[in-house]
Amino acid sequence: MSKNRKNQAAVIRFGPALKASFLCLLIGGSAVGYVWQKNEIFRLGRQIGQREAQLRQLRADNKQLSDQLAILHSPVMLDRRTKELNLGLAPATPMQVVRLEEPAAPAAPNHLSRQFTQRSLDSVTP
């Protein structure tokens, strides 16, 4: 039986070492995961900030281009450009304007009256 006690003692001494190494791996893995997660949060926050700055810049560019388009479409600017380019354009005279009247829309067919007429005709015919 003495051999049995020696084997048990080795197992008992190996058990706490195994528990300690498992606990160290668990704590170390948790620490690495925590640092990785914080790094990802920082990286994503920086990306969000960059994209928001890009969005602000695009909105500012869009507003500037919209204002420029409105200026270029204004009658004053169009008149100035026609004079600069010597296109010889002038406002239309009343004789050059043709006004068209919109025709009246045809009356929509009344489906209800047709249904009732069909039913009344069916009931009359033998």
N, C-alpha and C positions, 0 to 999 in steps of 0.2 A: 503494500500500500504506500510505501514511501515514494515510489515513482509517481503515483497519482497526485500526491501533494505537491511535488515539484512542478508538474504540468499545470496544476491549478494556480499555483503562485505566478507562473509566467503569464498565464491568461489574465489573471487579476492585475498584474503590473502592466500588461499591454492594453487593457480596457480603458483606463484613465488617459493614457497617451492618445489612444484613438479618439476618445471624446474631446480631448483638448485640441487635437489637430482638426477635427470636424468643426468645432466651435470657431477656431481661428479662420478656417476656410469660409465659414458662413459670415463671420464679421468682415473679413477681407473682401469677399464677394459683394456684400451689401455696401461697403465703402466705395468700391469701384463702381458699382451701379449708381450710387448716389452722385458721385463726381461726374459720371457720364451723363446722367440726367440733367444735372445743373449746367453742364457744358452745352447740351442740346437746347435747353431753355434759353441760355444766353445767345446761342447762335441763331435760333429762331426769332428771338426778340430783335436781334440786329437785322435780320432779313425783313421782318415786318417794318422796322423803321426805314430801311432803304426803300422798300416798296411804297410806303406811304409818302416818302419824299418824292419818289418818281411819279406817283399819282398826283401830288400837288403840282409838280412841274408840268405834267401833261394837261392838267386842268387849266393852268395858267396859259400854256401855249394855245389850248383850244379856245379860251376866252379871247386871247389876242387875235387869233386868226378869225374868229367870229366877228369881232369888232372891225377888223380890216375888211372882211367880206361885206359887212353892212355899209362901210364907207364906200367901197367900190361899186355897190349897187345903188347908191344914192343918185338921184337925178342931177344934182350939181356936179358930182364927180363924172358922171357919164357925159354930161354936156361939155365939161372941160376936156375930157379925153377925145371927144369927137372934134373939138376945135384944134387940139394938139396934133391929131393925126390927119387933119384936113379931109375929113370924110364927106363933108358937104351935107350932113344930115340936118334936118329941121323938123319941128313939130308938124304933125299932120294937119292939113286944112280940114275944115268941116266937110268939104266936098269929097275928100278922100276916105272919110270914115263911113263904113257900111255897118248898119245896125241890123241884126237879125232878131226876129221875134221867136221865142221858143214856142213850138206847137203845144197845144193842150194835150195832156196825157189822156189816152183812151180810157173809158170807164172800165173798171175791173169787172170781169164776168161774175155774176152772182150765182155761185154754186148751190146755194140753199134753194133758190127759186126753181132751179132745174131739177133738184132732187124731189121737191114737193110736186112739181109738174109730172115727173116720171111716175111717182107713186100714184098720183090721182089718175093718170092715164091707165096704169096697170089695174087699178081697182074698177075702172069703167069698162074695160074690154073684157068680154066673157071668156 
